[in-house]
Amino acid sequence: MKKYTIKKYITKSMSMLALCSLGLVSSCDDFLDIRPKGELPAEKLLVNATGFENAMYGVYASLASASLYGAQLSHNFIDLSAQYFVSSGNDFVTNALAYNYTNSNVESVINSVWSSMYTNIANVNNILINLENYNDGSFRYYNLYKGEALGLRAFMHFDLLRLFAENIQNNPNADGIPYSKTFSMKATPFSKASEVYDFIITDLKEAEQLLSDDQSLFTSPKVNPNYNFIKDREIHFNLYAVKATLARVYHYKGDMTNAAKYAKEVIDANKFSLLEQAEFNAGIFRGVLFPKEAIFGLFNAEYFETVRRRFLNTESFYSYDMRSGLVAGYSTGQVGVDYRTTAFFRRTTGSGAKDRLIKLVDQYQVDGNTYSRNPNYITGINLIRIVEMYYIMAEALLTTDKAEATRYFDMVLNSRGLQGLASQNPVIDLTLDRITNERYKEFIGEGQTFFNMKRLSQDIVKTDNTVVPSSNTVYVWPIPNDEKEFNN
């Protein structure tokens, strides 16, 4: 059995960086496959701007791998856990839908998430430790390197905490995970969940100060500068990704005041806007970071082939079908025609017609005419979008200012082709269930719904319409045994 201890991740990280710097392994190109493509230059690793920038590209590339957000933490395992998809005869899918975490295939995925994330955290820590040898006068974009690294460290730990620890709102004394800040062979001890939240918020707030340049670098509409590292800020952990993550962290923790504070700051920055009807009709968001809405995402050149096979094609055991009734839910109990129904899905023709998820599949690549796509549209994975900030505002204000909460919620409804609650006759009351239902429709394929279900301690209606009661057995992934043994 593979070992999954943090010591192993440090060893793996050190080996990869060392071998890349010496040019001894061919896999380095994959390790650094991000736009612009990075290569760790020999004898210049983490001693100059190029070295630090390429190391950061490596971190982003690793996050986009299939074991993390390239599949398992976006449209695959994490969205199977939200009961979006079915795949007849697929053993992994069957056990994932049943929350059978002891199944060998499922256990392997869980362990891989843990190991891949901590390997990437080790790489970030290596960058941060080496940055301590310099200061903001050493490199022009020193503050960006440090701010992005700190933000990513918090972001990765937060998702690990959401997966491998209890909901802190149910148990304030819940056990947490190791919060790794070093690059060494020593074990990082486990912290209480409350302590991990403190570490996450501390890193994010420091990153917020360091990334202040993004107020001018992040433009709307986007205008890319000449220097590579400050291009396409939406595929970097930018200032607004930090603020949005703070909103997400406070929201998950149950601190609605601070959640609203940061969500509003992102909205009021006027760097992002909700899509409109023509943009939904044209499907400009398919397979790319949502134009206008993407706060943070990952470039992944291989993403198209992965999602094409899984969702557009109908290959046995590999492709995923929509759960029964899912598409019909977009038009149930609404006034208006939800643009997402035809923008996100396409029904096949002929006998055995099925609804296919096209939201993630780049139509330009399907048609072989990528040359005609807007060059500012980035192939890859959406991790934070502005629409989430509106949902956070709606929920955060639900019990203190219902009218304002409804206003934020109605802006999303209107942008999706639906009539706002406040403009209906009689006026429709905004409820938590309405917000939750809209989130479920909006974030299919993006890996956010399972986290929201866990935050709310929801009972889960499975694809076979049986109900699984909320419990830690379902909502808390098992920490690899080898990690627990190593820490003890």
ChimeraX attribute file (.defattr): number of C-alpha atoms within 10 A of each C-alpha:
attribute: neighborCount
match mode: 1-to-1
recipient: residues
	/A:1	4
	/A:2	9
	/A:3	15
	/A:4	21
	/A:5	22
	/A:6	27
	/A:7	22
	/A:8	17
	/A:9	25
	/A:10	25
	/A:11	15
	/A:12	16
	/A:13	21
	/A:14	18
	/A:15	12
	/A:16	18
	/A:17	19
	/A:18	16
	/A:19	17
	/A:20	22
	/A:21	20
	/A:22	14
	/A:23	15
	/A:24	11
	/A:25	12
	/A:26	10
	/A:27	13
	/A:28	19
	/A:29	16
	/A:30	15
	/A:31	23
	/A:32	23
	/A:33	24
	/A:34	23
	/A:35	19
	/A:36	13
	/A:37	14
	/A:38	22
	/A:39	23
	/A:40	26
	/A:41	15
	/A:42	13
	/A:43	10
	/A:44	13
	/A:45	22
	/A:46	22
	/A:47	13
	/A:48	13
	/A:49	18
	/A:50	18
	/A:51	21
	/A:52	24
	/A:53	23
	/A:54	22
	/A:55	25
	/A:56	24
	/A:57	25
	/A:58	27
	/A:59	24
	/A:60	25
	/A:61	24
	/A:62	25
	/A:63	24
	/A:64	26
	/A:65	21
	/A:66	18
	/A:67	22
	/A:68	20
	/A:69	25
	/A:70	24
	/A:71	22
	/A:72	20
	/A:73	23
	/A:74	24
	/A:75	24
	/A:76	26
	/A:77	22
	/A:78	24
	/A:79	25
	/A:80	28
	/A:81	24
	/A:82	25
	/A:83	22
	/A:84	24
	/A:85	25
	/A:86	19
	/A:87	20
	/A:88	13
	/A:89	11
	/A:90	15
	/A:91	14
	/A:92	19
	/A:93	23
	/A:94	16
	/A:95	18
	/A:96	23
	/A:97	22
	/A:98	16
	/A:99	18
	/A:100	16
	/A:101	19
	/A:102	12
	/A:103	13
	/A:104	12
	/A:105	15
	/A:106	20
	/A:107	18
	/A:108	15
	/A:109	17
	/A:110	22
	/A:111	22
	/A:112	19
	/A:113	20
	/A:114	23
	/A:115	21
	/A:116	18
	/A:117	22
	/A:118	27
	/A:119	24
	/A:120	24
	/A:121	30
	/A:122	27
	/A:123	28
	/A:124	28
	/A:125	21
	/A:126	22
	/A:127	23
	/A:128	23
	/A:129	16
	/A:130	14
	/A:131	20
	/A:132	9
	/A:133	10
	/A:134	13
	/A:135	12
	/A:136	14
	/A:137	9
	/A:138	12
	/A:139	15
	/A:140	11
	/A:141	18
	/A:142	18
	/A:143	20
	/A:144	25
	/A:145	26
	/A:146	25
	/A:147	27
	/A:148	25
	/A:149	26
	/A:150	28
	/A:151	31
	/A:152	27
	/A:153	27
	/A:154	28
	/A:155	23
	/A:156	16
	/A:157	22
	/A:158	22
	/A:159	15
	/A:160	20
	/A:161	23
	/A:162	24
	/A:163	22
	/A:164	21
	/A:165	21
	/A:166	24
	/A:167	26
	/A:168	21
	/A:169	15
	/A:170	11
	/A:171	11
	/A:172	13
	/A:173	14
	/A:174	15
	/A:175	19
	/A:176	22
	/A:177	21
	/A:178	20
	/A:179	25
	/A:180	21
	/A:181	17
	/A:182	18
	/A:183	22
	/A:184	17
	/A:185	12
	/A:186	12
	/A:187	17
	/A:188	18
	/A:189	14
	/A:190	17
	/A:191	16
	/A:192	18
	/A:193	24
	/A:194	17
	/A:195	16
	/A:196	21
	/A:197	22
	/A:198	11
	/A:199	19
	/A:200	24
	/A:201	21
	/A:202	15
	/A:203	20
	/A:204	27
	/A:205	16
	/A:206	15
	/A:207	27
	/A:208	22
	/A:209	13
	/A:210	22
	/A:211	23
	/A:212	16
	/A:213	14
	/A:214	16
	/A:215	13
	/A:216	8
	/A:217	19
	/A:218	22
	/A:219	15
	/A:220	12
	/A:221	11
	/A:222	16
	/A:223	12
	/A:224	15
	/A:225	11
	/A:226	8
	/A:227	7
	/A:228	11
	/A:229	20
	/A:230	18
	/A:231	18
	/A:232	21
	/A:233	21
	/A:234	24
	/A:235	25
	/A:236	25
	/A:237	26
	/A:238	29
	/A:239	30
	/A:240	29
	/A:241	29
	/A:242	31
	/A:243	24
	/A:244	27
	/A:245	26
	/A:246	26
	/A:247	28
	/A:248	24
	/A:249	22
	/A:250	20
	/A:251	23
	/A:252	21
	/A:253	17
	/A:254	16
	/A:255	15
	/A:256	19
	/A:257	14
	/A:258	17
	/A:259	27
	/A:260	25
	/A:261	16
	/A:262	24
	/A:263	26
	/A:264	18
	/A:265	15
	/A:266	23
	/A:267	18
	/A:268	10
	/A:269	10
	/A:270	10
	/A:271	19
	/A:272	22
	/A:273	16
	/A:274	19
	/A:275	19
	/A:276	13
	/A:277	16
	/A:278	10
	/A:279	14
	/A:280	21
	/A:281	12
	/A:282	10
	/A:283	20
	/A:284	22
	/A:285	26
	/A:286	23
	/A:287	25
	/A:288	26
	/A:289	28
	/A:290	25
	/A:291	22
	/A:292	18
	/A:293	20
	/A:294	24
	/A:295	30
	/A:296	26
	/A:297	27
	/A:298	28
	/A:299	26
	/A:300	22
	/A:301	14
	/A:302	15
	/A:303	23
	/A:304	21
	/A:305	14
	/A:306	15
	/A:307	25
	/A:308	21
	/A:309	15
	/A:310	23
	/A:311	24
	/A:312	24
	/A:313	15
	/A:314	16
	/A:315	12
	/A:316	12
	/A:317	14
	/A:318	16
	/A:319	20
	/A:320	26
	/A:321	20
	/A:322	19
	/A:323	17
	/A:324	15
	/A:325	9
	/A:326	14
	/A:327	21
	/A:328	9
	/A:329	13
	/A:330	20
	/A:331	15
	/A:332	9
	/A:333	7
	/A:334	15
	/A:335	14
	/A:336	14
	/A:337	14
	/A:338	21
	/A:339	20
	/A:340	20
	/A:341	17
	/A:342	18
	/A:343	20
	/A:344	22
	/A:345	19
	/A:346	16
	/A:347	13
	/A:348	13
	/A:349	9
	/A:350	7
	/A:351	6
	/A:352	6
	/A:353	9
	/A:354	15
	/A:355	19
	/A:356	21
	/A:357	26
	/A:358	22
	/A:359	24
	/A:360	28
	/A:361	27
	/A:362	25
	/A:363	21
	/A:364	15
	/A:365	16
	/A:366	13
	/A:367	8
	/A:368	10
	/A:369	10
	/A:370	13
	/A:371	9
	/A:372	8
	/A:373	14
	/A:374	10
	/A:375	8
	/A:376	14
	/A:377	17
	/A:378	24
	/A:379	24
	/A:380	26
	/A:381	27
	/A:382	28
	/A:383	19
	/A:384	23
	/A:385	23
	/A:386	23
	/A:387	23
	/A:388	20
	/A:389	24
	/A:390	24
	/A:391	22
	/A:392	26
	/A:393	27
	/A:394	26
	/A:395	26
	/A:396	23
	/A:397	19
	/A:398	18
	/A:399	11
	/A:400	10
	/A:401	12
	/A:402	16
	/A:403	16
	/A:404	14
	/A:405	22
	/A:406	24
	/A:407	18
	/A:408	20
	/A:409	25
	/A:410	22
	/A:411	17
	/A:412	20
	/A:413	19
	/A:414	18
	/A:415	18
	/A:416	21
	/A:417	18
	/A:418	18
	/A:419	19
	/A:420	22
	/A:421	21
	/A:422	16
	/A:423	10
	/A:424	10
	/A:425	7
	/A:426	8
	/A:427	10
	/A:428	12
	/A:429	11
	/A:430	20
	/A:431	15
	/A:432	12
	/A:433	9
	/A:434	12
	/A:435	16
	/A:436	17
	/A:437	12
	/A:438	16
	/A:439	17
	/A:440	19
	/A:441	18
	/A:442	18
	/A:443	18
	/A:444	20
	/A:445	25
	/A:446	20
	/A:447	24
	/A:448	22
	/A:449	24
	/A:450	21
	/A:451	20
	/A:452	18
	/A:453	18
	/A:454	23
	/A:455	20
	/A:456	17
	/A:457	17
	/A:458	15
	/A:459	14
	/A:460	20
	/A:461	13
	/A:462	18
	/A:463	20
	/A:464	11
	/A:465	11
	/A:466	9
	/A:467	11
	/A:468	14
	/A:469	13
	/A:470	15
	/A:471	14
	/A:472	15
	/A:473	13
	/A:474	18
	/A:475	23
	/A:476	17
	/A:477	20
	/A:478	17
	/A:479	17
	/A:480	19
	/A:481	12
	/A:482	16
	/A:483	20
	/A:484	13
	/A:485	9
	/A:486	16
	/A:487	15
	/A:488	9
